[in-house]
Amino acid sequence: MNLKDKVIVVTGAGRGLGRGIATLLAGKGAKIACVDLNQDDLNETVRQCQAAGGDGKAYLVNVAREDEVVKLFDDVVADFGSLHGVVNNSGITRDGLLVKAKDGEITTMSLQQWQAVIDVNLTGVFLCGREAAARMIKLGVEEGVIVNISSLARQGSFGQTNYSAAKAGVAAMAESWAKELARYNIRTGAVAPGTINTDMIAAMKPEARDRLIGAVPLKRLGEPEHIAMSVAFIFENSYFTGRCIDTDGGLR
Ligand code: NAD
């Protein structure tokens, strides 16, 4: 796919990886529908998309809410006149151990902790993928692309039962959708970042941050642009579908 003038929805575009993905695709001439929960963050991403040479528009939407997601895709098609792809990037963490025994006391991951992550990281991806595919098929676009942002944690991760399950799920959804949607010329893919230099990492204690970096064969953190490059590869390579690209400095 040549990204010039293509209409792409990027969720979680207000900061971090989502902002990096939105601006890199905009730099290739795409029109980005930027989705997030914070208006100021969204306005800044839209500004950066325009500065990069593309276009952008802000949509305040909670991806875990079906009614809001359906309206989002209606609005994007009404505003831009088409739809060529979605990057399902919004995500949260609510880490905790499944079961912890300390001083004779047992604590567990709560159902709320589980459900909050599943709602955003798994159901949100399902809803946006479904609505994007339905619109692209209805519009009869020549080629459509759906990219789900997974994680290294999809292999299983200490203290992340909820997050790992969701991230394995979105990689599996990309593979299922590749099989179902190829007949409509819709390709899919997933990107699994390792440890990327975002606000969350910047806020860590220096020793913890150094330990994290020490485990990476390349001995440095990834930048949001590295993840954006993997996303762009999936959009641009017309023989790619259904697979997950680990972009983790060799960590896995
Ligand atoms: P971040 O917290 O900086 O950004 C996530 C964005 O998603 C935020 O702007 C947030 O407001 C938005 N968001 C959260 N819930 C939402 C909802 N219900 N509806 C709409 N938007 C919502 O995170 P990040 O580090 O940029 O991560 C982006 C994605 O990459 C996430 O899916 C994350 O799991 C994944 N990931 C990140 C890393 C990393 O090292 N940063 C590693 C692996 C995977």
Residues whose N, C-alpha, C, O or C-beta is under 5 A from the ligand:
A	BS01	NAD	G12 G14 R15 G16 L17 G18 V35 D36 L37 V61 N62 V63 A64 N89 S90 G91 V120 I149 S150 S151 L152 P193 G194 T195 I196 T198
